[in-house]
Amino acid sequence: MNQKDIDLNTLVVLVIDDDAMVRDILIDYLKLFGFQRIISARNASTAMPIIQDAKQHLDLIISDWEMPGGDGLSVLQAVRKNPMRTGLRFMMVTSQNSMERSKISRAAKWKVDAYLIKPFRGEIFKQKVFEVLAAPPADGGSDDKKKVG
C-alpha cells in the first residue's frame, strides 16, 4: 500500500499532547496532508477513555512522550494490551534530551510504529505518518481485528 492507496477521508487519528500549541501544529499538519477525522486529547488521562471506547474507531495515535498525569509510554502500553486495538498504529513524538536512547528502546519493546523527535519539519512528519499507515501492524495483527466501530 502506498500513500495514494490510503483513504484519508475515513482514517481516524488521535493526537495526544499536553502542549496546546504543539497539538494544534500536529493537527494543522494532518489537515494539510488531507486527513479529515482528527480527535485530540490534552494528556494520557483524557485519551484513555477514547482509546477504551469500543465504539470509537481509531487508525493512528500520535502521542507526546512527556505529559503530566501519564506519559506516552503508558498510553502505548495500554493500547498494546487492549485486544480491541490489535494492529492500531502508534507514533511517539518527543523532544530531544539525553534519555533518547533509553526511550527509543523502551518504546520499541512495546512495538511503537514510529518515533519522531521534536523539532521536526512538516515533510519528515508527513513521511513518517504515511510510512506508519502503509506498513503492516507492529504487533503482527491484521487491520480487520482492530476495526471496532
C-alpha positions as CSV (number, residue, x, y, z in Angstrom):
1,M,0.0,0.0,0.0
2,N,1.3,3.4,-0.8
3,Q,0.2,7.0,0.1
4,K,-2.2,7.1,-2.9
5,D,-4.0,3.9,-1.6
6,I,-4.7,5.4,1.8
7,D,-8.2,7.0,2.1
8,L,-7.6,10.0,4.3
9,N,-11.4,10.7,4.4
10,T,-12.1,7.7,6.5
11,L,-9.0,7.3,8.7
12,V,-9.3,8.5,12.3
13,V,-6.2,9.9,14.0
14,L,-6.0,10.6,17.8
15,V,-3.4,13.3,18.7
16,I,-2.3,13.4,22.3
17,D,-0.1,16.3,23.6
18,D,-0.3,18.4,26.7
19,D,1.1,21.5,24.9
20,A,-1.8,23.1,23.1
21,M,0.5,24.8,20.5
22,V,2.2,21.5,19.6
23,R,-1.2,19.7,19.5
24,D,-2.5,22.4,17.1
25,I,0.6,22.2,14.9
26,L,0.2,18.4,14.6
27,I,-3.5,18.7,13.8
28,D,-2.8,21.5,11.2
29,Y,-0.2,19.4,9.5
30,L,-2.6,16.4,9.4
31,K,-5.3,18.5,7.9
32,L,-2.8,19.9,5.4
33,F,-1.9,16.3,4.4
34,G,-5.6,15.6,3.8
35,F,-6.8,13.9,7.0
36,Q,-10.4,14.8,7.8
37,R,-11.1,12.9,11.0
38,I,-8.9,14.0,13.9
39,I,-9.5,13.7,17.6
40,S,-7.3,15.4,20.2
41,A,-6.6,14.9,23.8
42,R,-4.5,17.0,26.1
43,N,-3.0,14.1,28.1
44,A,-3.0,10.4,28.7
45,S,-5.9,10.5,31.2
46,T,-8.2,12.3,28.7
47,A,-7.0,10.0,25.9
48,M,-7.7,6.7,27.7
49,P,-11.5,6.9,27.6
50,I,-11.3,7.5,23.8
51,I,-8.9,4.5,23.4
52,Q,-11.0,2.2,25.6
53,D,-14.3,3.1,23.9
54,A,-15.1,0.1,21.8
55,K,-17.4,2.2,19.5
56,Q,-14.6,4.7,18.7
57,H,-12.7,3.6,15.6
58,L,-9.0,4.6,15.5
59,D,-6.4,4.1,12.8
60,L,-3.4,6.0,14.2
61,I,-2.4,7.5,17.6
62,I,0.2,10.3,17.6
63,S,1.3,10.9,21.2
64,D,3.8,13.1,23.0
65,W,6.1,11.2,25.4
66,E,6.3,13.5,28.3
67,M,3.0,14.7,29.7
68,P,1.8,15.3,33.2
69,G,-0.6,12.6,34.5
70,G,0.7,9.7,32.4
71,D,3.3,9.6,29.7
72,G,3.1,8.4,26.1
73,L,4.7,5.1,27.0
74,S,1.8,4.3,29.4
75,V,-0.6,5.1,26.6
76,L,1.3,2.8,24.2
77,Q,1.3,0.0,26.8
78,A,-2.4,0.4,27.3
79,V,-3.0,0.2,23.5
80,R,-0.8,-2.8,23.0
81,K,-2.5,-4.7,26.0
82,N,-6.0,-3.9,24.6
83,P,-7.3,-6.7,22.4
84,M,-9.8,-4.3,20.7
85,R,-6.8,-2.3,19.5
86,T,-4.8,-5.0,17.8
87,G,-3.0,-3.5,14.9
88,L,-3.6,0.1,15.9
89,R,-0.7,2.2,14.6
90,F,1.2,4.3,17.2
91,M,3.7,7.2,16.7
92,M,5.6,8.7,19.6
93,V,6.7,12.3,19.5
94,T,9.2,13.7,21.9
95,S,11.7,16.5,22.5
96,Q,15.5,15.9,22.3
97,N,17.2,15.1,25.5
98,S,19.9,12.8,27.0
99,M,17.4,10.0,27.6
100,E,16.5,9.4,23.9
101,R,18.3,6.0,23.6
102,S,16.6,4.7,26.6
103,K,13.2,6.0,25.5
104,I,13.6,4.6,22.0
105,S,14.4,1.1,23.3
106,R,11.5,1.2,25.8
107,A,9.1,2.3,23.1
108,A,10.4,-0.4,20.7
109,K,9.8,-3.0,23.3
110,W,6.1,-2.1,23.2
111,K,6.1,-2.1,19.4
112,V,5.9,1.6,18.7
113,D,5.5,2.0,14.9
114,A,7.5,5.3,14.6
115,Y,9.4,7.7,16.8
116,L,9.7,11.4,15.9
117,I,12.0,13.8,17.7
118,K,11.0,17.5,18.0
119,P,11.7,19.8,16.4
120,F,10.8,18.3,13.1
121,R,9.9,19.6,9.6
122,G,6.5,19.0,8.2
123,E,7.8,16.9,5.4
124,I,9.5,14.5,7.8
125,F,6.3,14.2,9.9
126,K,4.3,13.5,6.7
127,Q,6.8,10.9,5.6
128,K,6.6,9.1,9.0
129,V,2.8,9.2,9.1
130,F,2.4,7.6,5.7
131,E,5.2,5.1,6.3
132,V,3.3,4.0,9.5
133,L,0.0,3.8,7.8
134,A,1.4,1.8,4.8
135,A,3.3,-0.7,6.9
136,P,1.9,-3.9,8.4
137,P,0.8,-3.5,12.0
138,A,3.7,-3.7,14.5
139,D,2.1,-6.5,16.5
140,G,1.6,-8.7,13.5
141,G,-2.2,-8.4,13.9
142,S,-4.4,-7.7,10.9
143,D,-6.2,-4.4,10.4
144,D,-9.5,-6.2,10.4
145,K,-9.2,-7.1,14.1
146,K,-9.0,-3.5,15.2
147,K,-12.0,-2.2,13.2
148,V,-14.4,-1.9,16.0
149,G,-16.8,0.8,15.0
